[in-house]
Amino acid sequence: MNALRFYKTASATLLIAFANLAGGKEDRSSEFNKKLQAFDVELDSLRNEANLPGLSVAVVKDRELAWSKGYGYADADKAVPITPDTPFWIASVTKTFVGLAFLHLEAERQVDLGELAGDTPGFDRLCRWLANTKLPFGRDLQCDAPITIQHILHHQAQGEPGSAFFYNPIMYSRLSRYLEHKFGQGIDAVEGRHNQLAQTIDRTILSPAGMTRTMSSQWDRSKSMVFFDMAQGFGIGKQGEWIARRSPRRHIAGGAGVVSTALDLAKYDIAIDSGVIAPPAIKQKLFTPGRLNDGSLGPYAFGWYVQEYRKEKLIWHSGWDEETGFSALYLKIPYRNLTLILLANGEDLWWGNPLDQATVEDSPFARAFLERFVFTVPEEK
């Protein structure tokens, strides 16, 4: 199913849902649609408060697209309106694709997640450079320690590997080099081509999910219209003006690299939950947090944060790239069969989540959605 057909089908489904306003299941649908209408107004208000040039949203309910919309503009001249089909650089939401792709490779017995990252050429040099910088991601990094691929996927590389969770996107960004070393043309070939990680994401995720408006790297010439249609990213100047940022890097490293749309991410969400791209054994691992050395669970699985908030399980990832001017939020509430997808061509979907915690409730956008659709009773003080 192509993107246009998917959009038309989803829109027709939504119109039918709005039309059925009487009796039993239809009453519940009517109540849900009223919440969507109220959230629409609230979301646009939050976008304006955050001075986001453009915002695209999709809501998935019970493995169907329930609603989607675009706000604002994709360009500085305000000539190109954002739609749910507008491609965005999704920044660190890419990690959800990387985690799933590695689980497929593990299931195919092409990789062993217990392999040492240090066996990849150039890893030791990168690790020692990072450990000697003032970047937070180099803090307590012990490059002689046995850091495995799974430690990196779970963000457990700091200190004694497996001892604590600490978000490290630079380590994640070396996973593409690991795959080039295993299957490709050597680590120097990771850039300047549609590399092994991008090809794996295409094969195991994008193609079976029908995600025709998603690029696993910008070197994919078959997706030239996605590249052409991608929104411009912006920063905000001192007077509140929009300032165009540089274009994102074209290859996928591991920490970022995917370009997608709200509608295609809805396809992705449905394909995960329906088992199309995540069979039961893989899906179970995908959303199971990594266990630490002391036996406790960290807040991160394979490319996904997993936390509990007010007794509700939340699975999510954010994206933020200040250099290119994009941000994103992908939030799943699994026991409600409910998902929120937000993509912006400005930075302020990001709320500053701590590097050692999972606190999606601190996002004004996530909190508005949760309070509208999940927590109808105010939290006790």
VOSE-820157 format. One record per residue: x, y, z of N, C-alpha, C in turn; residue in three letters. Coordinates in pm, whole numbers, padded with zeros to 5 digits, always signed. Example, Ala and Ser with C-alpha at 12.3 -4.5 7.8 and 13.67 -1.06 7.14 Angstrom:
BEGIN
+01319-00569+00780+01230-00450+00780+01320-00330+00780Ala
+01285-00225+00708+01367-00106+00714+01290+00003+00787Ser
This chain:
BEGIN
+00085-00119+00000+00000+00000+00000+00089+00124+00000Met
+00071+00214-00096+00155+00332-00099+00108+00436+00001Asn
+00189+00541+00020+00160+00640+00125+00028+00711+00100Ala
-00001+00745-00030-00124+00818-00059-00246+00732-00030Leu
-00239+00605-00072-00352+00516-00046-00372+00495+00103Arg
-00257+00481+00177-00266+00465+00322-00333+00585+00387Phe
-00295+00704+00341-00352+00826+00397-00501+00835+00368Tyr
-00542+00803+00241-00683+00809+00207-00765+00707+00285Lys
-00709+00585+00299-00780+00481+00374-00797+00520+00519Thr
-00688+00572+00578-00694+00613+00718-00793+00727+00737Ala
-00795+00821+00643-00886+00935+00654-01031+00888+00645Ser
-01057+00792+00555-01193+00739+00544-01235+00668+00671Ala
-01141+00594+00731-01171+00526+00857-01207+00625+00966Thr
-01132+00737+00971-01159+00838+01071-01296+00902+01049Leu
-01333+00929+00924-01463+00988+00895-01576+00896+00938Leu
-01559+00765+00914-01660+00668+00958-01672+00669+01109Ile
-01556+00676+01177-01558+00677+01324-01633+00798+01377Ala
-01615+00914+01313-01686+01033+01357-01837+01023+01329Phe
-01872+00946+01224-02013+00936+01188-02091+00845+01282Ala
-02023+00746+01343-02091+00650+01430-02095+00704+01572Asn
-02198+00775+01606-02201+00845+01735-02308+00792+01829Leu
-02363+00675+01804-02471+00627+01889-02453+00480+01925Ala
-02466+00451+02055-02477+00315+02104-02346+00242+02124Gly
-02326+00180+02244-02219+00087+02276-02082+00136+02234Gly
-02019+00056+02146-01884+00087+02100-01877+00225+02035Lys
-01985+00262+01964-01986+00391+01896-01983+00507+01996Glu
-02046+00488+02112-02041+00592+02215-01898+00617+02260Asp
-01824+00507+02279-01685+00521+02320-01603+00588+02210Arg
-01632+00554+02086-01564+00618+01974-01594+00767+01972Ser
-01719+00802+01998-01756+00942+02002-01679+01017+02110Ser
-01667+00956+02227-01593+01019+02337-01446+01035+02300Glu
-01388+00934+02238-01248+00941+02196-01228+01052+02094Phe
-01320+01064+02000-01307+01168+01897-01323+01308+01955Asn
-01405+01322+02058-01416+01451+02126-01284+01487+02192Lys
-01217+01387+02247-01086+01412+02308-00984+01452+02201Lys
-00992+01389+02085-00902+01425+01976-00923+01570+01933Leu
-01048+01612+01923-01077+01749+01884-01022+01849+01985Gln
-01036+01816+02114-00982+01904+02218-00829+01904+02217Ala
-00770+01787+02193-00624+01778+02188-00569+01855+02069Phe
-00641+01855+01958-00603+01933+01840-00582+02080+01877Asp
-00676+02137+01949-00667+02278+01990-00550+02298+02087Val
-00536+02207+02182-00430+02217+02282-00293+02202+02217Glu
-00281+02111+02122-00154+02087+02056-00108+02210+01977Leu
-00200+02273+01908-00164+02393+01833-00122+02506+01926Asp
-00186+02514+02042-00147+02614+02141-00006+02588+02193Ser
+00024+02462+02223+00158+02426+02270+00262+02454+02162Leu
+00228+02427+02037+00321+02454+01927+00354+02603+01919Arg
+00252+02686+01933+00276+02831+01927+00358+02879+02046Asn
+00331+02824+02164+00409+02862+02282+00556+02826+02263Glu
+00581+02710+02200+00718+02665+02178+00782+02727+02055Ala
+00706+02807+01980+00754+02872+01858+00811+02769+01760Asn
+00737+02659+01741+00778+02558+01644+00730+02599+01506Leu
+00817+02609+01408+00773+02647+01273+00668+02552+01217Pro
+00689+02422+01238+00596+02323+01186+00588+02203+01276Gly
+00476+02135+01273+00453+02018+01358+00361+01923+01284Leu
+00395+01794+01287+00312+01690+01228+00278+01589+01337Ser
+00153+01540+01337+00107+01451+01443+00030+01334+01384Val
+00044+01220+01448-00040+01104+01420-00072+01036+01551Ala
-00195+00991+01565-00239+00914+01682-00288+00779+01632Val
-00235+00672+01691-00275+00536+01657-00352+00478+01775Val
-00467+00418+01746-00550+00356+01849-00594+00218+01800Lys
-00567+00116+01882-00607-00021+01849-00555-00062+01711Asp
-00429-00027+01683-00359-00067+01561-00422-00007+01435Arg
-00484+00107+01449-00536+00181+01335-00503+00329+01351Glu
-00480+00394+01239-00460+00539+01243-00591+00605+01284Leu
-00592+00674+01397-00713+00740+01446-00722+00885+01401Ala
-00605+00949+01387-00607+01092+01354-00468+01137+01314Trp
-00461+01232+01222-00333+01292+01185-00358+01434+01136Ser
-00255+01518+01147-00270+01657+01106-00132+01722+01095Lys
-00124+01829+01018-00004+01910+01011-00034+02053+01053Gly
+00065+02118+01116+00052+02257+01160+00175+02334+01112Tyr
+00157+02457+01071+00270+02543+01039+00330+02512+00904Gly
+00461+02542+00892+00525+02544+00761+00657+02467+00760Tyr
+00689+02418+00640+00812+02341+00620+00928+02426+00573Ala
+00902+02555+00542+01006+02639+00484+01001+02779+00543Asp
+01107+02853+00524+01119+02988+00583+01023+03088+00519Ala
+00984+03065+00396+00894+03158+00327+00747+03134+00359Asp
+00719+03034+00439+00582+02999+00476+00496+02972+00351Lys
+00560+02907+00256+00491+02873+00131+00452+02726+00125Ala
+00518+02644+00207+00494+02499+00203+00436+02456+00337Val
+00306+02426+00343+00246+02385+00470+00288+02244+00511Pro
+00301+02223+00639+00327+02090+00694+00201+02005+00680Ile
+00219+01880+00640+00110+01782+00637+00156+01657+00713Thr
+00066+01562+00738+00110+01436+00801+00204+01355+00713Pro
+00215+01392+00585+00302+01322+00491+00433+01395+00468Asp
+00459+01503+00543+00586+01577+00530+00699+01499+00596Thr
+00810+01475+00526+00923+01406+00588+01002+01498+00681Pro
+01046+01441+00793+01129+01510+00892+01251+01424+00924Phe
+01358+01489+00958+01472+01423+01023+01425+01387+01164Trp
+01421+01258+01199+01361+01218+01327+01464+01205+01439Ile
+01590+01241+01410+01695+01244+01512+01702+01111+01588Ala
+01700+01115+01721+01726+00994+01799+01611+00894+01802Ser
+01496+00928+01747+01392+00826+01731+01442+00717+01636Val
+01547+00748+01560+01617+00648+01478+01659+00527+01560Thr
+01692+00547+01687+01740+00436+01770+01638+00324+01783Lys
+01509+00357+01770+01408+00251+01775+01423+00157+01656Thr
+01460+00212+01539+01484+00130+01421+01611+00047+01437Phe
+01713+00108+01494+01840+00039+01512+01825-00079+01608Val
+01756-00058+01720+01735-00167+01815+01662-00284+01752Gly
+01556-00255+01676+01479-00361+01612+01562-00431+01504Leu
+01637-00356+01426+01720-00416+01323+01823-00512+01384Ala
+01884-00473+01496+01982-00561+01560+01916-00687+01615Phe
+01794-00678+01663+01726-00798+01711+01694-00892+01596Leu
+01663-00837+01479+01644-00923+01362+01774-00993+01325His
+01884-00920+01326+02013-00980+01293+02051-01087+01395Leu
+02019-01064+01521+02046-01165+01623+01961-01289+01598Glu
+01832-01271+01567+01744-01384+01541+01789-01463+01419Ala
+01849-01395+01323+01902-01460+01203+02041-01520+01226Glu
+02094-01503+01347+02225-01553+01386+02337-01493+01302Arg
+02313-01369+01262+02418-01297+01189+02506-01215+01280Gln
+02455-01182+01400+02537-01112+01499+02514-01175+01635Val
+02612-01157+01720+02603-01197+01860+02615-01069+01943Asp
+02508-01034+02014+02509-00907+02087+02606-00908+02205Leu
+02660-01025+02235+02762-01034+02339+02902-01007+02287Gly
+02916-00982+02157+03048-00950+02102+03100-00819+02160Glu
+03230-00810+02172+03292-00691+02229+03298-00580+02124Leu
+03254-00462+02164+03262-00346+02075+03406-00315+02039Ala
+03498-00344+02131+03639-00316+02109+03701-00396+01996Gly
+03632-00501+01950+03684-00580+01838+03661-00510+01704Asp
+03580-00404+01703+03559-00327+01582+03676-00232+01561Thr
+03740-00235+01446+03853-00143+01422+03812+00002+01446Pro
+03898+00074+01515+03875+00215+01542+03794+00243+01667Gly
+03736+00139+01728+03652+00164+01847+03737+00215+01963Phe
+03852+00155+01986+03934+00196+02100+03978+00342+02085Asp
+04013+00382+01964+04055+00520+01941+03941+00617+01971Arg
+03821+00583+01924+03704+00668+01950+03672+00674+02098Leu
+03676+00558+02163+03644+00552+02305+03741+00637+02387Cys
+03868+00628+02358+03967+00704+02435+03955+00854+02407Arg
+03926+00888+02283+03901+01029+02254+03784+01081+02335Trp
+03673+01005+02335+03553+01048+02406+03578+01058+02556Leu
+03650+00962+02610+03676+00959+02755+03759+01078+02799Ala
+03834+01139+02707+03921+01250+02743+03864+01386+02704Asn
+03741+01388+02657+03675+01515+02629+03595+01560+02752Thr
+03540+01680+02742+03453+01729+02849+03306+01699+02821Lys
+03280+01624+02716+03143+01585+02685+03089+01493+02794Leu
+02962+01507+02833+02908+01420+02937+02912+01272+02898Pro
+02911+01243+02768+02908+01104+02723+03041+01032+02744Phe
+03145+01108+02778+03273+01047+02808+03295+01022+02956Gly
+03199+01065+03037+03213+01054+03182+03224+00907+03227Arg
+03329+00877+03302+03350+00745+03361+03348+00634+03256Asp
+03396+00665+03137+03402+00565+03031+03535+00491+03044Leu
+03528+00360+03060+03647+00277+03081+03670+00193+02956Gln
+03761+00240+02874+03777+00181+02741+03840+00043+02741Cys
+03907+00005+02851+03965-00129+02859+03863-00231+02912Asp
+03747-00183+02954+03644-00272+03008+03575-00348+02894Ala
+03515-00464+02925+03450-00546+02821+03311-00491+02783Pro
+03308-00385+02704+03184-00325+02658+03131-00407+02540Ile
+03011-00459+02553+02954-00540+02446+02859-00456+02359Thr
+02820-00512+02246+02721-00447+02160+02591-00429+02236Ile
+02553-00526+02317+02429-00513+02394+02440-00404+02499Gln
+02554-00387+02561+02572-00275+02656+02544-00142+02586His
+02593-00128+02464+02570-00004+02390+02422+00012+02356Ile
+02358-00095+02310+02216-00089+02274+02129-00054+02394Leu
+02171-00094+02514+02097-00065+02637+02147+00060+02709His
+02246+00129+02651+02307+00247+02715+02360+00211+02854His
+02440+00105+02859+02500+00060+02984+02653+00049+02970Gln
+02711+00139+02892+02855+00131+02863+02941+00206+02963Ala
+02881+00295+03041+02959+00380+03132+03004+00302+03255Gln
+03122+00340+03309+03172+00275+03429+03199+00128+03403Gly
+03172+00043+03503+03175-00100+03479+03057-00134+03388Glu
+03080-00188+03271+02970-00214+03178+02858-00295+03244Pro
+02736-00245+03229+02621-00312+03288+02588-00266+03428Gly
+02665-00172+03482+02643-00131+03621+02537-00022+03635Ser
+02514+00056+03527+02420+00168+03537+02374+00208+03397Ala
+02259+00274+03392+02209+00332+03268+02263+00474+03254Phe
+02316+00505+03135+02358+00641+03105+02349+00658+02954Phe
+02261+00745+02911+02233+00764+02769+02357+00814+02697Tyr
+02399+00739+02593+02523+00773+02522+02502+00762+02371Asn
+02455+00868+02306+02429+00861+02162+02554+00846+02077Pro
+02670+00888+02128+02792+00875+02049+02832+00728+02038Ile
+02816+00653+02146+02840+00508+02138+02743+00443+02041Met
+02617+00481+02046+02517+00427+01953+02558+00455+01808Tyr
+02616+00569+01788+02651+00609+01652+02769+00531+01596Ser
+02830+00445+01675+02937+00360+01623+02885+00221+01585Arg
+02756+00196+01602+02701+00065+01569+02702+00040+01418Leu
+02693+00145+01338+02701+00126+01193+02839+00076+01153Ser
+02942+00124+01221+03078+00078+01191+03094-00069+01228Arg
+03030-00112+01335+03034-00253+01373+02979-00339+01259Tyr
+02864-00300+01201+02805-00379+01093+02891-00374+00967Leu
+02953-00260+00937+03043-00255+00821+03161-00350+00840Glu
+03210-00357+00963+03320-00450+00994+03274-00594+00976His
+03149-00624+01016+03098-00761+01008+03065-00803+00865Lys
+02997-00714+00791+02938-00755+00663+02976-00667+00545Phe
+03032-00552+00571+03046-00454+00465+03184-00445+00405Gly
+03222-00322+00374+03347-00296+00305+03452-00234+00398Gln
+03434-00251+00528+03525-00192+00625+03469-00063+00678Gly
+03515-00021+00796+03453+00091+00865+03461+00222+00788Ile
+03559+00235+00699+03570+00360+00623+03460+00375+00520Asp
+03386+00267+00492+03279+00271+00392+03143+00304+00454Ala
+03142+00336+00583+03014+00361+00649+02949+00490+00599Val
+03031+00584+00553+02980+00710+00499+02987+00708+00347Glu
+02906+00794+00285+02913+00806+00140+02842+00698+00063Gly
+02761+00617+00132+02687+00510+00065+02568+00468+00153Arg
+02478+00396+00092+02365+00337+00164+02420+00214+00237His
+02464+00234+00362+02548+00136+00428+02472+00014+00481Asn
+02545-00076+00545+02487-00202+00590+02373-00183+00691Gln
+02387-00088+00781+02280-00062+00877+02156-00013+00805Leu
+02172+00079+00710+02059+00129+00633+01992+00017+00554Ala
+02073-00069+00493+02019-00181+00416+01942-00278+00505Gln
+01991-00301+00627+01923-00390+00721+01789-00333+00763Thr
+01785-00202+00789+01659-00137+00826+01560-00145+00709Ile
+01608-00123+00587+01521-00136+00470+01459-00276+00464Asp
+01545-00377+00476+01502-00515+00456+01410-00566+00566Arg
+01441-00533+00691+01367-00592+00803+01251-00507+00851Thr
+01248-00377+00814+01146-00287+00869+01071-00211+00759Ile
+01140-00130+00682+01071-00039+00591+00994-00112+00482Leu
+01057-00207+00419+00992-00279+00310+00871-00359+00358Ser
+00884-00446+00461+00766-00521+00504+00655-00434+00564Pro
+00690-00319+00619+00588-00230+00676+00528-00137+00572Ala
+00579-00137+00450+00527-00050+00345+00555+00097+00368Gly
+00671+00128+00427+00705+00266+00463+00777+00333+00346Met
+00699+00372+00245+00755+00426+00122+00802+00571+00135Thr
+00764+00638+00244+00803+00778+00265+00907+00790+00376Arg
+00985+00682+00395+01089+00681+00497+01221+00642+00433Thr
+01327+00717+00468+01462+00687+00422+01545+00640+00540Met
+01607+00523+00527+01698+00478+00632+01833+00547+00621Ser
+01860+00606+00509+01971+00700+00494+01939+00788+00374Ser
+01999+00904+00369+01971+00995+00258+02053+00960+00133Gln
+02126+00848+00138+02195+00797+00020+02105+00703-00060Trp
+01984+00678-00013+01892+00588-00083+01830+00664-00202Asp
+01884+00643-00319+01839+00717-00437+01697+00680-00478Arg
+01648+00564-00435+01511+00525-00469+01408+00609-00394Ser
+01452+00684-00291+01361+00768-00212+01392+00916-00235Lys
+01426+00952-00359+01468+01089-00387+01359+01191-00354Ser
+01231+01155-00371+01124+01249-00341+01110+01274-00191Met
+01145+01176-00110+01146+01196+00035+01252+01299+00071Val
+01369+01284+00012+01478+01379+00034+01435+01520-00011Phe
+01374+01528-00129+01333+01656-00185+01226+01723-00099Phe
+01133+01644-00044+01019+01697+00030+01047+01725+00178Asp
+01167+01689+00226+01196+01702+00369+01186+01847+00416Met
+01125+01867+00531+01112+02000+00589+01249+02060+00620Ala
+01257+02191+00618+01376+02263+00663+01375+02270+00815Gln
+01490+02243+00878+01500+02256+01022+01537+02398+01062Gly
+01488+02442+01178+01510+02580+01223+01554+02586+01369Phe
+01634+02686+01398+01659+02731+01534+01583+02861+01556Gly
+01589+02912+01678+01518+03036+01712+01620+03142+01752Ile
+01609+03260+01687+01700+03370+01718+01659+03446+01842Gly
+01737+03547+01878+01714+03624+02001+01582+03700+01998Lys
+01534+03733+01881+01407+03804+01868+01292+03710+01836Gln
+01315+03581+01852+01212+03483+01825+01199+03447+01678Gly
+01293+03495+01595+01285+03466+01453+01337+03325+01424Glu
+01291+03266+01315+01336+03135+01272+01467+03149+01196Trp
+01563+03065+01230+01693+03066+01163+01716+02927+01104Ile
+01730+02920+00972+01749+02792+00905+01881+02728+00951Ala
+01873+02599+00983+01991+02523+01024+02048+02447+00903Arg
+02168+02391+00924+02232+02313+00817+02154+02185+00791Arg
+02174+02128+00676+02110+02002+00641+02172+01887+00722Ser
+02093+01784+00756+02148+01670+00830+02249+01593+00747Pro
+02335+01519+00815+02431+01432+00746+02355+01322+00672Arg
+02408+01278+00563+02331+01191+00474+02334+01044+00515Arg
+02439+00998+00584+02446+00855+00616+02380+00827+00751His
+02352+00700+00777+02303+00661+00908+02421+00608+00989Ile
+02437+00661+01108+02545+00616+01196+02495+00516+01299Ala
+02377+00537+01350+02322+00450+01455+02242+00532+01553Gly
+02295+00648+01591+02225+00734+01684+02118+00817+01617Gly
+02134+00843+01488+02037+00920+01408+02060+00883+01263Ala
+01972+00933+01175+01992+00908+01033+01865+00883+00954Gly
+01755+00844+01021+01631+00813+00950+01552+00941+00925Val
+01492+00950+00807+01396+01055+00771+01261+00988+00752Val
+01156+01042+00815+01025+00977+00805+00913+01078+00820Ser
+00791+01031+00808+00671+01113+00822+00586+01060+00936Thr
+00493+01142+00983+00402+01097+01088+00319+00978+01040Ala
+00275+00982+00913+00195+00872+00859+00276+00744+00847Leu
+00401+00755+00805+00483+00635+00794+00518+00579+00931Asp
+00539+00665+01030+00565+00615+01165+00441+00549+01224Leu
+00322+00594+01182+00200+00523+01221+00200+00383+01161Ala
+00241+00369+01036+00255+00237+00974+00353+00151+01053Lys
+00464+00212+01090+00568+00145+01169+00511+00093+01301Tyr
+00437+00178+01369+00378+00141+01497+00281+00024+01480Asp
+00197+00031+01380+00100-00076+01355+00171-00206+01317Ile
+00278-00195+01236+00351-00314+01193+00425-00380+01309Ala
+00474-00302+01404+00535-00360+01524+00431-00436+01605Ile
+00320-00368+01637+00223-00426+01728+00144-00541+01667Asp
+00133-00544+01535+00061-00653+01469+00152-00771+01434Ser
+00282-00758+01463+00375-00867+01439+00433-00874+01300Gly
+00401-00778+01214+00452-00779+01077+00604-00765+01074Val
+00657-00677+01157+00803-00655+01161+00863-00691+01296Ile
+00781-00736+01388+00830-00775+01521+00754-00899+01567Ala
+00798-01017+01521+00735-01141+01570+00741-01147+01722Pro
+00655-01228+01786+00643-01226+01933+00775-01232+02010Pro
+00866-01319+01970+00992-01331+02044+01075-01204+02034Ala
+01076-01142+01916+01151-01017+01898+01081-00903+01970Ile
+00949-00895+01960+00877-00786+02026+00895-00792+02177Lys
+00897-00913+02233+00916-00926+02377+01050-00867+02420Gln
+01155-00896+02343+01287-00841+02375+01294-00691+02348Lys
+01229-00649+02240+01235-00508+02197+01195-00414+02309Leu
+01091-00450+02385+01036-00361+02487+01072-00405+02630Phe
+01165-00500+02645+01207-00544+02778+01334-00469+02818Thr
+01329-00389+02925+01448-00312+02965+01567-00401+02995Pro
+01686-00347+02969+01808-00421+02997+01829-00438+03146Gly
+01868-00559+03185+01894-00588+03326+02036-00545+03362Arg
+02048-00477+03474+02178-00431+03522+02248-00542+03600Leu
+02375-00520+03631+02455-00621+03699+02398-00659+03835Asn
+02330-00567+03903+02275-00597+04035+02139-00665+04027Asp
+02093-00697+03906+01966-00766+03889+01848-00676+03863Gly
+01862-00546+03885+01752-00453+03861+01742-00422+03711Ser
+01629-00364+03674+01608-00326+03534+01640-00179+03513Leu
+01709-00149+03406+01731-00010+03369+01606+00044+03302Gly
+01608+00171+03260+01491+00232+03197+01494+00226+03044Pro
+01578+00137+02987+01596+00138+02842+01603-00004+02789Tyr
+01527-00031+02683+01527-00161+02618+01614-00155+02493Ala
+01564-00206+02379+01640-00202+02255+01592-00085+02170Phe
+01642+00036+02202+01604+00155+02129+01482+00225+02184Gly
+01433+00183+02300+01313+00243+02360+01334+00265+02509Trp
+01293+00383+02558+01278+00403+02702+01154+00328+02748Tyr
+01162+00271+02866+01047+00203+02928+01039+00251+03072Val
+00926+00310+03109+00911+00360+03245+00767+00340+03292Gln
+00748+00355+03421+00613+00355+03477+00586+00493+03535Glu
+00469+00546+03503+00429+00676+03554+00284+00667+03598Tyr
+00260+00695+03725+00126+00685+03782+00063+00550+03751Arg
+00144+00445+03768+00104+00305+03750+00072+00269+03605Lys
+00112+00354+03512+00090+00327+03370+00226+00305+03303Glu
+00238+00195+03228+00361+00168+03155+00367+00258+03032Lys
+00481+00324+03015+00503+00413+02901+00629+00369+02827Leu
+00618+00358+02696+00730+00321+02610+00750+00436+02511Ile
+00872+00488+02501+00887+00610+02425+01030+00634+02379Trp
+01042+00729+02289+01174+00786+02256+01153+00928+02207His
+01248+01010+02238+01248+01148+02190+01360+01164+02087Ser
+01354+01275+02016+01461+01310+01925+01489+01460+01935Gly
+01616+01496+01929+01653+01638+01936+01787+01656+01868Trp
+01792+01745+01771+01917+01775+01701+01926+01927+01688Asp
+02002+01987+01777+02012+02133+01778+02090+02186+01657Glu
+02178+02104+01600+02257+02150+01486+02173+02158+01358Glu
+02073+02070+01345+01991+02070+01224+01852+02127+01247Thr
+01813+02148+01374+01686+02212+01404+01564+02124+01391Gly
+01573+02001+01446+01458+01910+01446+01440+01849+01585Phe
+01316+01811+01616+01289+01735+01738+01169+01645+01713Ser
+01153+01545+01799+01048+01445+01778+01011+01380+01911Ala
+00892+01324+01915+00846+01247+02031+00758+01133+01981Leu
+00790+01014+02026+00715+00893+01991+00680+00825+02122Tyr
+00552+00822+02157+00506+00774+02288+00401+00666+02271Leu
+00428+00548+02331+00333+00437+02329+00279+00413+02470Lys
+00148+00395+02481+00085+00353+02605+00027+00214+02580Ile
+00108+00110+02602+00073-00023+02550-00057-00081+02603Pro
-00087-00061+02732-00209-00121+02787-00335-00050+02740Tyr
-00319+00066+02676-00433+00137+02616-00436+00121+02464Arg
-00337+00048+02409-00325+00035+02263-00329+00173+02197Asn
-00248+00264+02249-00255+00404+02211-00114+00458+02188Leu
-00096+00534+02079+00036+00588+02044+00022+00732+01997Thr
+00117+00816+02040+00129+00953+01993+00261+00968+01919Leu
+00257+01027+01800+00376+01054+01720+00378+01202+01686Ile
+00487+01272+01722+00503+01414+01695+00638+01438+01628Leu
+00638+01513+01519+00760+01550+01450+00760+01700+01429Leu
+00874+01767+01455+00881+01913+01444+01007+01955+01372Ala
+00999+02065+01297+01118+02123+01236+01168+02243+01317Asn
+01160+02228+01449+01218+02316+01548+01264+02230+01664Gly
+01334+02290+01759+01400+02211+01864+01313+02183+01987Glu
+01201+02253+02003+01140+02260+02135+01031+02159+02164Asp
+01028+02046+02091+00960+01929+02145+01045+01868+02257Leu
+01174+01898+02255+01270+01845+02353+01253+01918+02486Trp
+01257+01845+02595+01236+01903+02728+01356+01885+02821Trp
+01464+01826+02772+01582+01811+02856+01577+01689+02946Gly
+01538+01575+02891+01534+01452+02972+01674+01422+03027Asn
+01687+01390+03158+01818+01362+03215+01884+01243+03146Pro
+02017+01242+03146+02091+01135+03078+02083+01002+03153Leu
+02043+01004+03279+02041+00880+03357+01900+00843+03405Asp
+01797+00902+03345+01660+00874+03387+01567+00873+03267Gln
+01442+00833+03291+01336+00840+03190+01221+00919+03250Ala
+01197+01039+03196+01095+01127+03255+01013+01192+03144Thr
+00943+01111+03066+00866+01166+02956+00751+01254+03005Val
+00709+01233+03130+00601+01315+03185+00641+01462+03200Glu
+00771+01492+03191+00816+01630+03199+00798+01705+03067Asp
+00766+01633+02961+00737+01697+02833+00597+01757+02836Ser
+00581+01888+02809+00446+01946+02805+00356+01879+02702Pro
+00413+01835+02592+00335+01771+02487+00288+01632+02531Phe
+00380+01554+02590+00342+01422+02639+00243+01434+02753Ala
+00265+01530+02843+00175+01547+02958+00034+01584+02913Arg
+00024+01670+02812-00108+01708+02761-00181+01586+02705Ala
-00107+01502+02634-00169+01382+02576-00211+01284+02685Phe
-00123+01262+02781-00153+01168+02890-00273+01214+02972Leu
-00277+01341+03003-00387+01393+03085-00519+01393+03009Glu
-00511+01404+02877-00633+01406+02796-00688+01264+02774Arg
-00598+01166+02754-00642+01034+02711-00622+00923+02814Phe
-00538+00945+02914-00506+00838+03007-00546+00871+03150Val
-00498+00985+03202-00521+01019+03341-00635+01120+03350Phe
-00756+01071+03345-00872+01161+03348-00898+01213+03489Thr
-00842+01143+03589-00854+01189+03729-00723+01259+03766Val
-00728+01384+03817-00604+01455+03854-00518+01376+03952Pro
-00389+01392+03940-00296+01324+04031-00310+01379+04173Glu
-00310+01289+04271-00318+01331+04411-00187+01397+04451Glu
-00201+01508+04523-00082+01580+04571-00041+01533+04709Lys
